Amino acid sequence: MREVNVDPIVLAAGTALVTAMATDAWQSARDGAVALWRKVRPEQADVVEAELAEVRKQVLEARGDNDADTEQALVGSWQVRLQQLLRADPSLAQEIKRVVDEVLTPALEPADQERVGSLTMKATASGHGRIYQAGRDQTIHGR
């Protein structure tokens, strides 16, 4: 049996961070994310800052191409990284929530702010069972 459990604040933070990268306020979004790394893994903060600049380019390109899949993949990638930070220091949850509430979400358009809301998804499968979860649209092809 396999269980996947991602902290809801991480889901919100990853979505807000990548979405904010496509806004005029991307520098504050970047600064908020880098500040989190400086608290837990200061030796990685400069690398993360450079990576976020690259993410911004990728998000802007994906939006220009109407490529929602690439943007969602970038969101997932940063959610994983934020989850790793939270596992390294669970007390960081309040700081992540503060950055989401005070820095990232205010940088977003109202429609994008709705996407950031916390979402809790839990799945358990046994045997050859399949699990399909989506926070939004989902298309499943084949069996």
SELOTI-746875 format. One record per atom (N, C-alpha, C, O): residue in one letter; atom name; z, x, y. Coordinates in Angstrom, 1 decimal. Example, Ala and Ser with C-alpha at 12.3 -4.5 7.8 and 13.67 -1.06 7.14 Angstrom:
BEGIN
  res  atom      up    east   north
    A     N     7.8    13.2    -5.7
    A    CA     7.8    12.3    -4.5
    A     C     7.8    13.2    -3.3
    A     O     8.5    14.2    -3.3
    S     N     7.1    12.8    -2.2
    S    CA     7.1    13.7    -1.1
    S     C     7.9    12.9     0.0
    S     O     8.0    13.4     1.1
//
This chain:
BEGIN
  res  atom      up    east   north
    M     N     0.0     0.9    -1.2
    M    CA     0.0     0.0     0.0
    M     C     0.0     0.9     1.2
    M     O     0.7     1.9     1.3
    R     N    -0.8     0.5     2.2
    R    CA    -0.9     1.3     3.4
    R     C    -0.6     0.4     4.6
    R     O    -1.1    -0.7     4.7
    E     N     0.2     0.9     5.5
    E    CA     0.6     0.1     6.7
    E     C     0.2     0.9     8.0
    E     O     0.5     2.1     8.1
    V     N    -0.4     0.3     8.9
    V    CA    -0.8     0.9    10.2
    V     C     0.0     0.2    11.3
    V     O     0.0    -1.0    11.4
    N     N     0.8     1.0    12.0
    N    CA     1.6     0.5    13.0
    N     C     1.6     1.4    14.3
    N     O     2.1     2.5    14.3
    V     N     0.9     0.9    15.3
    V    CA     0.8     1.7    16.6
    V     C     1.7     1.0    17.6
    V     O     1.6    -0.3    17.8
    D     N     2.4     1.7    18.4
    D    CA     3.3     1.2    19.4
    D     C     2.4     0.4    20.4
    D     O     1.4     0.9    20.9
    P     N     2.8    -0.8    20.7
    P    CA     2.1    -1.6    21.7
    P     C     1.8    -1.0    23.0
    P     O     0.8    -1.2    23.7
    I     N     2.8    -0.2    23.5
    I    CA     2.6     0.5    24.8
    I     C     1.5     1.5    24.7
    I     O     0.8     1.8    25.7
    V     N     1.4     2.1    23.5
    V    CA     0.3     3.1    23.3
    V     C    -1.1     2.4    23.4
    V     O    -2.0     3.0    23.9
    L     N    -1.1     1.3    22.8
    L    CA    -2.4     0.5    22.8
    L     C    -2.8     0.2    24.2
    L     O    -3.9     0.4    24.6
    A     N    -1.8    -0.3    25.0
    A    CA    -2.0    -0.6    26.4
    A     C    -2.4     0.6    27.2
    A     O    -3.3     0.6    28.0
    A     N    -1.7     1.7    27.0
    A    CA    -1.9     2.9    27.8
    A     C    -3.2     3.6    27.5
    A     O    -3.9     4.0    28.4
    G     N    -3.6     3.6    26.2
    G    CA    -5.0     4.2    25.9
    G     C    -6.1     3.4    26.5
    G     O    -7.0     3.9    27.1
    T     N    -6.0     2.0    26.5
    T    CA    -7.0     1.2    27.1
    T     C    -7.0     1.3    28.6
    T     O    -8.1     1.5    29.2
    A     N    -5.8     1.3    29.2
    A    CA    -5.8     1.4    30.7
    A     C    -6.3     2.8    31.1
    A     O    -7.0     2.9    32.1
    L     N    -5.9     3.8    30.4
    L    CA    -6.3     5.2    30.8
    L     C    -7.8     5.4    30.8
    L     O    -8.4     5.8    31.8
    V     N    -8.4     5.0    29.7
    V    CA    -9.9     5.2    29.6
    V     C   -10.6     4.2    30.6
    V     O   -11.6     4.6    31.2
    T     N   -10.1     3.0    30.7
    T    CA   -10.8     2.1    31.6
    T     C   -10.6     2.6    33.1
    T     O   -11.6     2.5    33.9
    A     N    -9.5     3.1    33.4
    A    CA    -9.3     3.6    34.8
    A     C   -10.1     4.8    35.1
    A     O   -10.4     5.1    36.2
    M     N   -10.6     5.5    34.0
    M    CA   -11.5     6.7    34.2
    M     C   -12.8     6.3    34.9
    M     O   -13.4     7.1    35.5
    A     N   -13.1     5.0    34.8
    A    CA   -14.4     4.6    35.4
    A     C   -14.2     4.0    36.8
    A     O   -15.1     3.4    37.4
    T     N   -13.0     4.1    37.4
    T    CA   -12.7     3.6    38.7
    T     C   -12.6     4.7    39.7
    T     O   -12.6     5.8    39.4
    D     N   -12.5     4.2    41.0
    D    CA   -12.4     5.2    42.1
    D     C   -11.0     5.9    42.0
    D     O   -10.7     6.9    42.7
    A     N   -10.1     5.2    41.3
    A    CA    -8.7     5.8    41.2
    A     C    -8.5     6.6    40.0
    A     O    -7.4     6.8    39.5
    W     N    -9.6     7.2    39.4
    W    CA    -9.5     8.0    38.2
    W     C    -8.6     9.2    38.4
    W     O    -8.0     9.6    37.4
    Q     N    -8.5     9.8    39.6
    Q    CA    -7.7    10.9    39.7
    Q     C    -6.2    10.6    39.5
    Q     O    -5.5    11.4    39.0
    S     N    -5.7     9.5    40.0
    S    CA    -4.3     9.1    39.8
    S     C    -4.1     8.8    38.3
    S     O    -3.0     9.1    37.8
    A     N    -5.1     8.2    37.7
    A    CA    -5.0     7.9    36.2
    A     C    -4.9     9.3    35.5
    A     O    -4.0     9.4    34.6
    R     N    -5.7    10.2    35.8
    R    CA    -5.7    11.5    35.2
    R     C    -4.3    12.2    35.5
    R     O    -3.7    12.7    34.6
    D     N    -3.8    12.1    36.7
    D    CA    -2.6    12.8    37.1
    D     C    -1.4    12.1    36.3
    D     O    -0.5    12.8    35.9
    G     N    -1.4    10.8    36.1
    G    CA    -0.4    10.2    35.4
    G     C    -0.3    10.6    33.9
    G     O     0.7    10.8    33.4
    A     N    -1.5    10.7    33.3
    A    CA    -1.6    11.1    31.9
    A     C    -1.2    12.6    31.8
    A     O    -0.4    12.9    30.9
    V     N    -1.6    13.4    32.7
    V    CA    -1.2    14.9    32.6
    V     C     0.3    15.0    32.8
    V     O     0.9    15.9    32.1
    A     N     0.9    14.2    33.6
    A    CA     2.3    14.3    33.8
    A     C     3.1    14.0    32.5
    A     O     4.1    14.6    32.2
    L     N     2.5    13.1    31.7
    L    CA     3.2    12.8    30.4
    L     C     3.1    14.0    29.5
    L     O     4.1    14.4    28.9
    W     N     2.0    14.7    29.5
    W    CA     1.9    15.9    28.6
    W     C     2.8    17.0    29.1
    W     O     3.4    17.7    28.4
    R     N     2.9    17.1    30.5
    R    CA     3.8    18.2    31.0
    R     C     5.2    18.0    30.5
    R     O     5.9    19.0    30.4
    K     N     5.6    16.7    30.3
    K    CA     7.0    16.5    29.9
    K     C     7.2    16.9    28.4
    K     O     8.3    17.4    28.1
    V     N     6.2    16.6    27.6
    V    CA     6.4    16.8    26.1
    V     C     5.7    18.0    25.6
    V     O     6.3    18.8    24.8
    R     N     4.6    18.3    26.1
    R    CA     3.8    19.5    25.6
    R     C     3.2    20.2    26.8
    R     O     1.9    20.2    27.0
    P     N     4.0    20.8    27.6
    P    CA     3.5    21.4    28.8
    P     C     2.4    22.5    28.6
    P     O     1.5    22.7    29.5
    E     N     2.4    23.1    27.5
    E    CA     1.4    24.1    27.2
    E     C     0.0    23.5    27.0
    E     O    -1.0    24.2    27.0
    Q     N    -0.1    22.2    26.8
    Q    CA    -1.3    21.5    26.6
    Q     C    -1.8    20.8    27.8
    Q     O    -3.0    20.3    27.8
    A     N    -1.0    20.7    28.9
    A    CA    -1.3    19.9    30.0
    A     C    -2.6    20.3    30.7
    A     O    -3.4    19.4    31.1
    D     N    -2.9    21.6    30.9
    D    CA    -4.1    22.0    31.6
    D     C    -5.4    21.6    30.7
    D     O    -6.4    21.2    31.3
    V     N    -5.3    21.8    29.4
    V    CA    -6.4    21.4    28.6
    V     C    -6.6    19.9    28.6
    V     O    -7.8    19.4    28.7
    V     N    -5.5    19.1    28.6
    V    CA    -5.6    17.7    28.7
    V     C    -6.3    17.2    30.0
    V     O    -7.1    16.3    30.0
    E     N    -5.9    17.9    31.1
    E    CA    -6.5    17.6    32.4
    E     C    -8.0    17.8    32.3
    E     O    -8.8    17.0    32.9
    A     N    -8.5    18.9    31.8
    A    CA    -9.9    19.2    31.7
    A     C   -10.6    18.2    30.7
    A     O   -11.7    17.7    31.0
    E     N    -9.9    17.8    29.7
    E    CA   -10.5    16.8    28.7
    E     C   -10.6    15.4    29.4
    E     O   -11.6    14.7    29.1
    L     N    -9.7    15.1    30.2
    L    CA    -9.8    13.8    30.9
    L     C   -11.0    13.8    31.9
    L     O   -11.6    12.7    32.0
    A     N   -11.3    14.9    32.5
    A    CA   -12.5    14.9    33.4
    A     C   -13.7    14.7    32.5
    A     O   -14.7    14.0    33.0
    E     N   -13.7    15.3    31.3
    E    CA   -14.9    15.0    30.4
    E     C   -14.9    13.6    30.0
    E     O   -16.0    13.0    29.8
    V     N   -13.8    13.0    29.7
    V    CA   -13.7    11.6    29.3
    V     C   -14.3    10.7    30.4
    V     O   -15.1     9.8    30.1
    R     N   -14.0    11.0    31.6
    R    CA   -14.6    10.3    32.7
    R     C   -16.1    10.3    32.7
    R     O   -16.7     9.2    32.8
    K     N   -16.7    11.4    32.5
    K    CA   -18.1    11.5    32.4
    K     C   -18.7    10.7    31.2
    K     O   -19.7    10.0    31.4
    Q     N   -18.0    10.8    30.1
    Q    CA   -18.4    10.0    28.9
    Q     C   -18.3     8.5    29.2
    Q     O   -19.2     7.7    28.7
    V     N   -17.2     8.1    29.8
    V    CA   -17.0     6.6    30.1
    V     C   -18.1     6.1    31.0
    V     O   -18.7     5.1    30.8
    L     N   -18.3     6.9    32.1
    L    CA   -19.3     6.5    33.1
    L     C   -20.7     6.4    32.4
    L     O   -21.5     5.5    32.7
    E     N   -21.0     7.4    31.6
    E    CA   -22.3     7.3    30.8
    E     C   -22.4     6.1    29.9
    E     O   -23.4     5.5    29.8
    A     N   -21.3     5.9    29.2
    A    CA   -21.3     4.7    28.2
    A     C   -21.5     3.4    29.0
    A     O   -22.2     2.6    28.6
    R     N   -20.8     3.3    30.1
    R    CA   -20.9     2.1    30.9
    R     C   -22.4     1.9    31.4
    R     O   -22.9     0.8    31.5
    G     N   -23.0     3.0    31.9
    G    CA   -24.3     3.0    32.4
    G     C   -25.3     2.6    31.3
    G     O   -26.3     2.0    31.6
    D     N   -25.0     2.9    30.0
    D    CA   -25.8     2.6    28.9
    D     C   -25.4     1.3    28.2
    D     O   -26.0     0.9    27.2
    N     N   -24.4     0.6    28.8
    N    CA   -23.9    -0.6    28.1
    N     C   -23.4    -0.3    26.7
    N     O   -23.7    -1.1    25.8
    D     N   -22.8     0.8    26.5
    D    CA   -22.4     1.3    25.2
    D     C   -20.9     1.0    25.0
    D     O   -20.1     2.0    25.2
    A     N   -20.5    -0.2    24.7
    A    CA   -19.1    -0.5    24.5
    A     C   -18.5     0.2    23.3
    A     O   -17.3     0.5    23.4
    D     N   -19.3     0.5    22.3
    D    CA   -18.7     1.2    21.1
    D     C   -18.2     2.6    21.5
    D     O   -17.1     2.9    21.0
    T     N   -19.0     3.3    22.3
    T    CA   -18.5     4.6    22.7
    T     C   -17.2     4.5    23.5
    T     O   -16.3     5.3    23.3
    E     N   -17.2     3.6    24.5
    E    CA   -16.0     3.4    25.3
    E     C   -14.8     3.1    24.4
    E     O   -13.7     3.6    24.6
    Q     N   -15.0     2.2    23.4
    Q    CA   -13.9     1.8    22.6
    Q     C   -13.4     3.0    21.7
    Q     O   -12.3     3.1    21.4
    A     N   -14.4     3.8    21.3
    A    CA   -14.0     5.0    20.5
    A     C   -13.2     6.0    21.4
    A     O   -12.2     6.6    20.9
    L     N   -13.5     6.1    22.6
    L    CA   -12.7     6.9    23.5
    L     C   -11.3     6.4    23.7
    L     O   -10.3     7.1    23.8
    V     N   -11.2     5.1    23.8
    V    CA    -9.9     4.4    23.9
    V     C    -9.1     4.7    22.7
    V     O    -7.9     5.1    22.8
    G     N    -9.7     4.6    21.5
    G    CA    -9.0     4.8    20.3
    G     C    -8.5     6.3    20.2
    G     O    -7.4     6.6    19.7
    S     N    -9.4     7.2    20.6
    S    CA    -9.0     8.6    20.6
    S     C    -7.8     8.9    21.4
    S     O    -6.9     9.6    21.0
    W     N    -7.7     8.3    22.6
    W    CA    -6.6     8.5    23.5
    W     C    -5.3     7.8    23.0
    W     O    -4.2     8.2    23.3
    Q     N    -5.5     6.6    22.4
    Q    CA    -4.4     5.9    21.8
    Q     C    -3.7     6.8    20.7
    Q     O    -2.5     6.8    20.6
    V     N    -4.5     7.5    19.9
    V    CA    -4.0     8.3    18.9
    V     C    -3.2     9.5    19.5
    V     O    -2.1     9.8    19.1
    R     N    -3.8    10.1    20.6
    R    CA    -3.1    11.2    21.2
    R     C    -1.8    10.7    21.9
    R     O    -0.8    11.4    21.8
    L     N    -1.8     9.6    22.5
    L    CA    -0.6     9.0    23.1
    L     C     0.5     8.7    22.0
    L     O     1.7     8.9    22.3
    Q     N     0.0     8.2    20.9
    Q    CA     0.9     7.9    19.8
    Q     C     1.6     9.2    19.3
    Q     O     2.8     9.2    19.0
    Q     N     0.8    10.3    19.3
    Q    CA     1.4    11.6    18.9
    Q     C     2.5    12.0    19.8
    Q     O     3.5    12.6    19.4
    L     N     2.2    11.8    21.1
    L    CA     3.2    12.2    22.1
    L     C     4.5    11.4    21.9
    L     O     5.6    11.9    22.0
    L     N     4.3    10.1    21.7
    L    CA     5.5     9.2    21.5
    L     C     6.3     9.6    20.3
    L     O     7.5     9.5    20.3
    R     N     5.6     9.9    19.2
    R    CA     6.3    10.4    18.0
    R     C     7.1    11.6    18.2
    R     O     8.1    11.8    17.7
    A     N     6.5    12.5    19.1
    A    CA     7.2    13.8    19.4
    A     C     8.4    13.6    20.2
    A     O     9.4    14.3    20.1
    D     N     8.4    12.5    21.0
    D    CA     9.5    12.2    21.9
    D     C     9.6    10.7    22.2
    D     O     9.0    10.2    23.1
    P     N    10.2    10.0    21.3
    P    CA    10.3     8.5    21.4
    P     C    10.9     8.0    22.7
    P     O    10.6     6.9    23.2
    S     N    11.6     8.8    23.4
    S    CA    12.2     8.4    24.7
    S     C    11.1     8.4    25.8
    S     O    11.4     7.9    26.9
    L     N     9.9     8.8    25.5
    L    CA     8.8     8.8    26.4
    L     C     8.2     7.4    26.6
    L     O     7.4     7.2    27.5
    A     N     8.6     6.5    25.7
    A    CA     8.1     5.1    25.8
    A     C     8.2     4.5    27.2
    A     O     7.3     3.9    27.7
    Q     N     9.4     4.7    27.8
    Q    CA     9.6     4.1    29.1
    Q     C     8.7     4.8    30.2
    Q     O     8.2     4.1    31.1
    E     N     8.5     6.1    30.1
    E    CA     7.7     6.8    31.0
    E     C     6.2     6.3    30.8
    E     O     5.5     6.2    31.8
    I     N     5.8     6.2    29.6
    I    CA     4.4     5.7    29.4
    I     C     4.2     4.3    30.0
    I     O     3.2     4.0    30.6
    K     N     5.2     3.4    29.7
    K    CA     5.2     2.1    30.3
    K     C     5.1     2.1    31.8
    K     O     4.4     1.4    32.4
    R     N     5.9     3.0    32.4
    R    CA     5.9     3.1    33.9
    R     C     4.5     3.6    34.4
    R     O     4.0     3.0    35.4
    V     N     3.9     4.5    33.7
    V    CA     2.6     5.0    34.1
    V     C     1.6     3.9    34.0
    V     O     0.7     3.7    34.9
    V     N     1.7     3.1    32.9
    V    CA     0.7     2.0    32.7
    V     C     0.9     1.0    33.8
    V     O     0.0     0.5    34.5
    D     N     2.2     0.6    34.1
    D    CA     2.5    -0.5    35.1
    D     C     2.3     0.0    36.5
    D     O     1.8    -0.8    37.3
    E     N     2.6     1.2    36.9
    E    CA     2.6     1.6    38.3
    E     C     1.3     2.4    38.6
    E     O     1.0     2.5    39.8
    V     N     0.7     3.1    37.7
    V    CA    -0.5     3.9    38.0
    V     C    -1.8     3.4    37.5
    V     O    -2.7     3.2    38.2
    L     N    -1.8     3.1    36.2
    L    CA    -3.1     2.8    35.5
    L     C    -3.5     1.4    35.8
    L     O    -4.6     1.1    36.3
    T     N    -2.7     0.4    35.5
    T    CA    -3.1    -1.0    35.6
    T     C    -3.5    -1.3    37.1
    T     O    -4.5    -2.0    37.3
    P     N    -2.7    -0.9    38.1
    P    CA    -3.1    -1.2    39.5
    P     C    -4.5    -0.7    39.8
    P     O    -5.1    -1.2    40.8
    A     N    -5.0     0.3    39.1
    A    CA    -6.3     0.9    39.4
    A     C    -7.4     0.1    38.9
    A     O    -8.6     0.4    39.2
    L     N    -7.1    -0.9    38.1
    L    CA    -8.2    -1.6    37.4
    L     C    -8.5    -2.9    38.1
    L     O    -7.7    -3.5    38.9
    E     N    -9.7    -3.4    37.8
    E    CA   -10.2    -4.7    38.3
    E     C    -9.4    -5.7    37.6
    E     O    -8.9    -5.5    36.5
    P     N    -9.2    -6.9    38.1
    P    CA    -8.4    -8.0    37.5
    P     C    -8.9    -8.3    36.0
    P     O    -8.0    -8.5    35.2
    A     N   -10.2    -8.3    35.8
    A    CA   -10.7    -8.6    34.4
    A     C   -10.2    -7.5    33.5
    A     O    -9.9    -7.8    32.3
    D     N   -10.2    -6.3    33.9
    D    CA    -9.8    -5.1    33.1
    D     C    -8.3    -5.1    32.9
    D     O    -7.8    -4.7    31.9
    Q     N    -7.6    -5.6    33.9
    Q    CA    -6.1    -5.7    33.8
    Q     C    -5.7    -6.6    32.6
    Q     O    -4.7    -6.3    32.0
    E     N    -6.4    -7.6    32.4
    E    CA    -6.1    -8.6    31.3
    E     C    -6.3    -7.9    30.0
    E     O    -5.5    -8.2    29.0
    R     N    -7.2    -7.0    29.8
    R    CA    -7.5    -6.3    28.6
    R     C    -6.3    -5.3    28.2
    R     O    -6.1    -5.0    27.1
    V     N    -5.6    -4.9    29.2
    V    CA    -4.5    -3.9    29.0
    V     C    -3.3    -4.5    28.5
    V     O    -2.5    -3.7    27.9
    G     N    -3.0    -5.7    28.6
    G    CA    -1.8    -6.3    28.1
    G     C    -1.4    -5.9    26.7
    G     O    -2.3    -5.5    25.9
    S     N    -0.2    -5.8    26.4
    S    CA     0.3    -5.3    25.1
    S     C    -0.2    -6.2    24.0
    S     O    -0.3    -7.4    24.1
    L     N    -0.5    -5.6    22.9
    L    CA    -1.0    -6.3    21.8
    L     C    -0.4    -5.6    20.6
    L     O    -0.4    -4.4    20.4
    T     N     0.2    -6.4    19.7
    T    CA     0.8    -5.9    18.5
    T     C     0.0    -6.4    17.3
    T     O    -0.2    -7.6    17.1
    M     N    -0.4    -5.4    16.5
    M    CA    -1.2    -5.8    15.3
    M     C    -0.6    -5.0    14.1
    M     O    -0.2    -3.8    14.2
    K     N    -0.4    -5.7    13.0
    K    CA     0.2    -5.1    11.9
    K     C    -0.6    -5.5    10.7
    K     O    -1.0    -6.7    10.6
    A     N    -0.9    -4.6     9.8
    A    CA    -1.7    -4.9     8.6
    A     C    -1.1    -4.2     7.4
    A     O    -0.7    -3.1     7.5
    T     N    -1.2    -4.9     6.3
    T    CA    -0.7    -4.4     5.0
    T     C    -1.8    -4.8     4.0
    T     O    -2.2    -5.9     3.9
    A     N    -2.2    -3.8     3.2
    A    CA    -3.2    -4.1     2.1
    A     C    -2.7    -3.5     0.8
    A     O    -2.0    -2.4     0.8
    S     N    -2.9    -4.1    -0.3
    S    CA    -2.6    -3.6    -1.6
    S     C    -3.8    -3.7    -2.5
    S     O    -4.7    -4.6    -2.3
    G     N    -3.9    -2.9    -3.5
    G    CA    -5.1    -2.9    -4.3
    G     C    -6.3    -2.6    -3.5
    G     O    -6.4    -1.6    -2.8
    H     N    -7.4    -3.4    -3.7
    H    CA    -8.6    -3.2    -3.0
    H     C    -8.8    -4.2    -1.9
    H     O    -9.9    -4.4    -1.4
    G     N    -7.7    -4.7    -1.3
    G    CA    -7.8    -5.6    -0.2
    G     C    -8.4    -5.0     1.0
    G     O    -8.3    -3.8     1.2
    R     N    -9.0    -5.8     1.8
    R    CA    -9.6    -5.3     3.1
    R     C    -8.8    -5.9     4.2
    R     O    -8.3    -7.0     4.2
    I     N    -8.7    -5.1     5.3
    I    CA    -8.1    -5.6     6.5
    I     C    -9.1    -5.4     7.6
    I     O    -9.7    -4.4     7.8
    Y     N    -9.2    -6.5     8.4
    Y    CA   -10.0    -6.5     9.6
    Y     C    -9.1    -6.9    10.7
    Y     O    -8.6    -8.0    10.7
    Q     N    -9.0    -6.1    11.7
    Q    CA    -8.2    -6.4    12.9
    Q     C    -9.0    -6.1    14.1
    Q     O    -9.8    -5.2    14.2
    A     N    -8.9    -6.9    15.2
    A    CA    -9.5    -6.6    16.4
    A     C    -8.7    -7.2    17.5
    A     O    -8.1    -8.3    17.4
    G     N    -8.7    -6.5    18.6
    G    CA    -8.0    -7.0    19.8
    G     C    -9.0    -7.8    20.7
    G     O    -8.6    -8.4    21.7
    R     N   -10.2    -7.8    20.3
    R    CA   -11.3    -8.5    21.0
    R     C   -12.4    -8.8    20.0
    R     O   -12.1    -9.4    18.9
    D     N   -13.6    -8.6    20.4
    D    CA   -14.7    -8.9    19.5
    D     C   -14.8    -8.1    18.3
    D     O   -14.4    -6.9    18.3
    Q     N   -15.3    -8.7    17.2
    Q    CA   -15.4    -7.9    15.9
    Q     C   -16.6    -8.5    15.2
    Q     O   -16.8    -9.7    15.0
    T     N   -17.4    -7.6    14.7
    T    CA   -18.6    -8.0    13.8
    T     C   -18.5    -7.2    12.5
    T     O   -18.3    -6.0    12.5
    I     N   -18.6    -7.9    11.4
    I    CA   -18.5    -7.3    10.1
    I     C   -19.8    -7.5     9.4
    I     O   -20.2    -8.7     9.2
    H     N   -20.4    -6.5     8.9
    H    CA   -21.7    -6.6     8.2
    H     C   -21.4    -6.2     6.7
    H     O   -20.7    -5.3     6.4
    G     N   -22.0    -7.0     5.8
    G    CA   -22.0    -6.6     4.4
    G     C   -20.6    -6.9     3.8
    G     O   -19.7    -7.4     4.4
    R     N   -20.5    -6.4     2.5
    R    CA   -19.2    -6.6     1.8
    R     C   -18.7    -5.3     1.4
    R     O   -17.6    -5.2     0.8
//
